[in-house]
Amino acid sequence: MEHGPGKKPDWLKIRLTSGAAFAATRQLLNRHSLHTVCRSAMCPNLQECWSRGTATFLLLGNVCTRSCRFCAVGKATNPPSPDALEPENIALAVQAMRLKHAVLTSVTRDDLHDGGAGHWVESIRAIRSLTPSVTIECLIPDFQGNGHAMDLVMAEAPEVLNHNIETVPSLYSKVRPQANYSKSLQLLERAKQKHGLNTKSGLMVGMGETAEEVARSLSDLTLHGCDMVTIGQYLQPSSSHLPVERYITPDEFEHYQRVAEAAGFRHVQSGPFVRSSYHAEALTNKAETVC
């Protein structure tokens, strides 16, 4: 049964709760003037993750130079310059939150000569200097296909190198017109073949793709060395964003789980509220047991 983009089905209704841990996480992030993808991208799991004392840090500010139609992050052609104190403040937050696994992502900064890769490196090193035992997951942009910029980040050997393809090739012009499906696959292959990293990617469904297209993209990912994948429901952030074509049922997410496992992924998360960094520490732990 298909559900239109009007009324959300019962499985997409979240009961919001908050407590001391949620408040403490919010206060800590505000104190260090840090951005999170949880808040900037209007993630549906914000309450759960912050209540568990976890968050995904957003590097390079909270304004993106690209106009992807699915994303709630603010957009501009000339965002403010990166905050030189951001790497240190993120490291202090990771230490204060006593994180065992830190997830970093960033806006895409096509206005910077290296796409912000140097800032990424500073952030990774700052975290490790204060908390050497923490594992780090980097959900990176495509750096416009700049291999040198990719290598700068990949050479820091994060425990997980994540880059989302987001959707199937036929929807790229509509969903993420400034990105390139093949280049995203090549980025993941570079991380695996050149740097030997644990690799991860993610897709959103419900934007008009077919089940066959999802299966082909999952196969493409494994053929390019991707170890882990997340599959979740696309939710329209506002009326100005890409509308939801339909809501994928829990049974269909279970089907995608089986398809992904059959394609050869080491670990799969598939469900309505699954996002790239959702329970990321669990995927990392499983990756480490195999390597």
Buried (B, 14 or more C-beta within 10 A) or exposed (E): EEBEBEEBEEBBEEEEEEEEEBEBBBEBBEEBEBBBBBBBBBBBBBBBBBBBBBBBBBBBBBBBBBEBBBBBBEBEEEBEEBBEEBBBBBBBBBBBBEBBBBBBBBBBBBEBEBBBBBBBBBBBEBBBEBBEEBBBBBBBBBBBBBEEBBBBBBEBEBBBBBBBBBBBBBBBEEBBEEBBBEEBBBBBBBBBEEBEBBBBBBBBBBBBBEEEBBBBBBBBBBEBBBBBBBBBBBBBBEEEBBEBBBBBBEEBBEBBBEBBBEBEBBBBBBBBBBBBBBBBBEBBBBBEEEE
